[in-house]
Amino acid sequence: DLQKKDGMTLIMVEQNAKKGLAFADIGYVLVSGQTAIAGTGDELLENPDVGRLFLGG
């Protein structure tokens, strides 16, 4: 784990939200460049608003 071992942070921009959030410790959903929703990757994957608006569900 780069963050714990080396103190490194990785920023990922991914068009496939499900794939990106599966890797994320923390995720942000941006709308028009502004943070609309933030949380852990798991929280965002389980959030019904995120699912309905951005994950096709």
Stockholm file with secondary structure:
# STOCKHOLM 1.0

chainA/1-57         DLQKKDGMTLIMVEQNAKKGLAFADIGYVLVSGQTAIAGTGDELLENPDVGRLFLGG
#=GR chainA/1-57 SS CHHHHHCCCCCCCCSCHHHHHHHCSSEEEEETTEEEEEECHHHHHHCHHHHHHHSCC
#=GC SS_cons        CHHHHHCCCCCCCCSCHHHHHHHCSSEEEEETTEEEEEECHHHHHHCHHHHHHHSCC
//
